[in-house]
Amino acid sequence: MIRSKLVLIVTVALAFCWTAADAIAQTPKKGGILKFAVSAEPPDYDCHAATSFAFIHPVRPHYNTLLKFDEPNYPKVKGDLAQSWTVSPDGLTYTFKLKPNIKFHDGSPATSADVKATYERIANPAQGVRSIRKAAYSDIASIETPDPQTVIFKLKARNASMLTNFASPWDCIYSAAKLKEDPKFPEKNVLGTGPFKFVEHAAGSHWVGERFADYHEKGKPYLDGYRAIFITNTAARVNALQAGEVLVEFRGHSPADRDKLKAALGDKIVVQESPWICSLVVTFNTQKKPFDDVRVRRALSLAIDHWQGAEALSRIALVRSVGGILRPGYELAAKESELVKYPGYGKDVNAARAEAKKLLDQAGVKELKFKFLNRNIPMPYTPVGVFLIDHWRQIGVQVEHDQPETKAYIANLRGGNYDVGLDFNCDAVDDPNLQLAKYISASKSSINYGRYEDPKLDDLYNRQKGELDQKKRYALLREFEQHALTQAYSIPVIWWHRIIVYWKQMKGWYMSPSHYLNQDLQDVWLDQ
Amino acid sequence: MLRYTINRILLMIPTLLGVAVLVFLLLRAMPGDIVELRFMMEGGQVSPETLAIERARLGLDKSLWWQFYDWMTGIFVGDFGTSMWTGRPVIDEIASRLQLSLQVAIMATILAVVIALPLGTISALYKDTWIDHLIRVFAIAGLAVPSFWLGMLIILGLLYSFNWIPPLTFVPIYVDPWHNLSQLIWPAMAVGYRYSAVATRMTRSTILEVLQEDYIRTARAKGVFERLVVSRHAMRNAMLPVVTVVGLEFAFLIGGLVVTEQVFNLNGLGKLFVETVTRADYTMVQALVMLVAAFFIFVNFVVDLLYAVLDPRIRYR
């Protein structure tokens, strides 16, 4: 077992090195239009109000952010508009030096004033402006611009995730002049400094961008342009990829679609795979009996064999890894040796299930029956739901699978109109501040659907947030995880697995654990 | 006739009003909220304040009466509002899809009529011969096979035979006829086959019925050529139910090709319908339902007028 795992790790590492070396070795060619599929469509054009990959994929190439992730070295960050930056020893001052000669697509220069206007719009939006990630910047006390190339952020409190925040793909830098004219300008207009200019959005059909000749990174982008085609039907997307009508779809494919494309196209395509910053989470409505009893929640948690589930489900669904609250493989996530010590994560499932039955007896719960709320999206919700129901049946619990359409699912989950639900936790980046938010008290988190209050978790959350020492933060995160999983309010079941299939002629694109990252397309080129 | 026409047109108003009230109330009775869906379907952490601001922006914080009043007063001045999802005018969203849906409906109707009338007539004239059996098998197969499934077979057939699929984006026929037809001929065939099957069955049965009528016997007794008996006397009278079926099918195709449009990735009204219902985009769904209802009423009205043209005995007062 250990040997086969070792072989797998070495193979993946070699494949990664080969891909990276291959990408470096080849000289990018200029020209061509990249056609790619997007399975949904952005509702409007404002990055600061957007939450979907359907927005990022077509819109991100028009914009820059202050920092961005260095994809081959993820989660390391690098400058996007920033040339360099420093952080004061107390962690309260961030100073950024911008790259020279940055221009907006209308030819106007981009300076520190634009960065300031952008972050002020995010942190303190004007009346009627929607800023979804306002809370992430609540620690900003002031933004100063001593000269056109320098911007200084002063914080009220230390925030270990601040550099990650500055690399957020949602924080598109807007023109201060345009925002002054109309703070809602970005809702209906696209004006950025990114590698591609906006050409056309045909509603329901496609989105077109063309090369920005005055882009500040000389020689980039390599492509003449791109065309994002909206294809909502999964089979139609796979067919389009197989026929070469599109070269890639950046969100992800199921194992079955990957195998179908591999069989049809052989070495004409490349497959990249990665753990995904998305987990499926069983959430108990703690305001409903008997789920207000920790023994019942623990029993249902112990009945789940995460390890067997991961092995079986990864063959048919886009899930693979067993993990805690943070993505397996992330530097701050629990290692397997720590994970197996958490309640419900042990490898002896028979012992766990015997304990589960005892706990139900102690709680006085006989012949437990409940409705399990799940999303009506087949991949991966349905197979994971079926898997959970089967495992709960092993301890004598009867479960009815309820899969309403998405809007009813969300309404029920948010409204507390459910017994036990399969929730999800998807984020753009690996960041404890984001991933832990689902587990802190409901009064402090709008995505805690378990409807519980736990001051200990809130305290641990705040302490890890302000802890700049990585080792100490790691320890605090383990403490948080141990407590959250012992209370079993919400249990991460299994983490998603991202599979991207693309035609070989597309080069310069790196896989990341997030379908929201690395989508500015500035390094992508076509070998044709 | 003129009075009848005016009466029918006036009757459309209360019918559409009834549809408007019904769709408005039914939509709001459905669980779910466009604001929650928009910001939270991918797990975003959005504060209750942001959700409240967005609801107010969309007018969802007003009472149902006010929302209905706003919508109705808008309709009377030709303003159907803006999509709650995209913020674009509803009329623009529909207009950009209507052209494609209309073209597919027209192409499928032409295909269906061209196939159904001769086949249905031949089947009736050669009743219980091998020709009749063959045509009936063709028609029954058309009824049994769902259009979207046939569409999937067409796509897979093209993909595996020619490594080609129809274009994914729409170009109007007057801009690039080749691109346009190479995209739309396939869905028109998939839909037209089922449509032609319905019309073939109807043509066959009505012609068989008409051929038993006294006036046909009289025509034959007078020595009129069989071809004239069929084309002038039988077919014209047999067309009344066929025209009804063709009219209703045509109206259905506007907005009814929900799955077929997804299979071929057509940016039509059917796909828009599904997306807007899924998103609880009230203004869009309301406008789409009104459009389809108006279309059905109009097509029925045209069919009624055609009755008078086809059968001189029918007079409307």
Interface residues (C-beta under 8 A of the other chain):
Chain A: P43 D44 T51 S52 F53 G128 R130 S131 I132 K134 A135 E187 K188 A202 A203 G204 S205 H206 I229 F230 I231 T232 N233 A235 A236 N239 A240 Q242 A243 G244 E245 V246 P404 E405 T406 K407 A408 I410 A411 N412 R414 F424 N425 C426 D427 L434 A437 S445 S446 I447
Chain B: M30 P31 G32 D33 I34 E36 L37 R38 F39 M40 M41 E42 G43 G44 Q45 V46 S47 P48 T50 I53 E54 R57 W85 T86 G87 R88 D92 E93 S96 R97 M152 I155 L156 L159 N163 W164 I165 P167 L168 T169 F170 Q262 V263 F264 N265 N267 K271 L272 E275 T278 R279 A280
